[in-house]
Amino acid sequence: MTVFRTATLVAATLATGLGAGLFYGYACSVMPGLARSSDRTFVEAMQRINVAILNGWFALSFGGAILLIVLAAVLQYRSGGGAALGWIVAAGALQLALLVVTMAVNVPLNNRLAAGGDAAGAADLATLRAEFEQVWVRWNVLRALAGAAALGCLAWALVLVGRTGRA
């Protein structure tokens, strides 16, 4: 059972890291790169990205991270808790916040961009972009920070587990 608890915590850390890296990559390169593009290019690129990201691999890491964190917390609790439990719970809260922001802010913005960009004229594209870009970027930075903090919490939980031998 100890091996399963440890493997679950490692898997939760890996899935969380993949998501944190994705949002970090958007914050550091994708969105700054697209900021330098025309309105049409920006809207078309984001529409294509938003379609492409809806795949099984992304779903596995994005949805799997919170499920694995919850499972890691339950397993840690059942094994007597220990210092790692608080860090795992904190990671779960941060990952939940990331999911809430995604579903409440970023996904609705993506949907509005998808609905408004196909046949839009230049003025409409500029308006669409203006309503989307700054808000989406701001909330994505929050997702990147929450994901990185969750990853840090899980990494520290792994350190504590390694020190105490309690997975």
Residue pairs with C-beta under 8 A, 6 or more apart in sequence:
1 75
1 79
2 79
2 167
3 167
4 75
5 72
5 75
5 76
5 79
5 167
6 161
6 167
8 68
8 71
8 72
8 75
9 72
9 75
9 76
9 84
9 88
9 154
9 157
9 158
9 161
9 167
10 158
11 64
11 68
12 65
12 68
12 69
12 71
12 72
12 88
12 91
12 154
13 151
13 154
13 155
13 157
13 158
15 60
15 61
15 64
15 65
15 68
16 65
16 68
16 69
16 91
16 95
16 147
16 150
16 151
16 154
17 151
18 61
18 65
19 61
19 62
19 65
19 95
19 98
19 147
20 144
20 147
20 148
20 150
20 151
21 147
22 58
23 98
23 140
23 143
23 144
23 147
24 144
24 147
24 148
26 140
26 144
27 137
27 140
27 141
27 144
30 49
31 133
31 136
31 137
31 140
34 41
34 42
34 45
34 46
35 42
35 133
37 45
39 122
39 125
39 126
39 128
39 129
40 122
40 125
42 129
42 133
43 113
43 117
43 120
43 125
43 128
43 129
44 117
46 110
46 113
46 132
47 113
47 114
47 117
47 118
50 110
50 113
50 114
51 114
65 95
65 150
66 92
66 95
66 96
66 99
69 88
69 91
69 92
69 95
69 150
69 154
70 92
72 88
72 154
72 157
73 85
73 88
73 89
73 92
75 167
76 82
76 84
76 85
76 88
76 157
76 166
76 167
77 85
79 166
79 167
80 166
82 160
82 161
82 164
82 166
83 160
83 164
84 157
84 158
84 160
84 161
84 164
84 166
85 157
87 153
87 154
87 156
87 157
87 160
88 153
88 154
88 157
90 150
90 153
91 149
91 150
91 151
91 153
91 154
91 157
92 150
94 146
94 147
94 149
94 150
94 153
95 146
95 147
95 150
97 146
98 143
98 146
98 147
98 150
101 139
101 142
101 143
101 146
102 143
105 135
105 136
105 139
106 136
106 139
106 140
106 143
109 132
109 135
109 136
110 136
112 128
112 131
112 132
113 128
113 132
116 124
116 128
117 125
117 128
120 128
161 167
